[in-house]
Amino acid sequence: MHRRLAIAFVMVLGLAVAPEASATIEGPCEATIAGQDVVARDTFARSDAISVPKSGAVPVTMTADRPIERLKLEIEFAGIRYAVREQPTTVNSSTGVVPVDEYSTYGIGLYKIVGTSTGQGFSCEAAALVDVQGNPLETAGGAIGIAMVIVGGLGVLSFALRGGRPGLASLLAMLLGVVLAIGTGLLLQQYGLFYPTRIAAILVLAGGAVLGFLAGIVGSRGYTSG
């Protein structure tokens, strides 16, 4: 049973770090993000993310063969999108700006920028990963990631070495394993090494829970009540 869980944990981590498409475009449009052609970029290389400075803004330009009536810009993280700009337009080529400097204080690293343009009889969506440059240790995201790694890591290690009441120990260790996984994933994202898509985020959380469960099982073997 425990061996199967360990194998499942390894598989979870392998899936979580598997390459994801980094740049796409759908619909009868062309698009650039930070001056880089979305279509021309390697869609399977995380290293191909567009580097942008933490101070300033990222221009997103979408072009169609018909007038664009509305341009919407969003930031996506772990499958969750947050709209940063939406503007009406009447031209074939429209540019909007993602104000990176307004968000870089909270976190840097890898994010997905999504531009959506709509017009009479068409809709286009362009997306690409951007790597916001800077020092993660100077951001709220970096500080939170470090704190979660320390708390989760020490907690899981403590349960593995000292154990506790069977059942309860496994449950608490699983929670601490999830904390450790979130912190680790956040730090990797801040350093531009890992972009958490929705599937990857779920797999990382599951991997942390499995790790904590195994630590609780190992530690509870030596538990003696009273």
Secondary structure by P-SEA (a helix, b strand, c coil): caaaaaaaaaaaaaaaaccccccccccccccccccccccccccccccccbbbbccbbbbbbbbccccccbbbbbcccccbbbbcccccccccbbbbbccccccccccccbbbbbbbbbcccbbbbbbbbbbbbccccccaaaaaaaaaaaaaaaaaaaaaaccccaaaaaaaaaaaaaaaaaaaaaaaaaaccccccaaaaaaaaaaaaaaaaaaaaaaacccccc
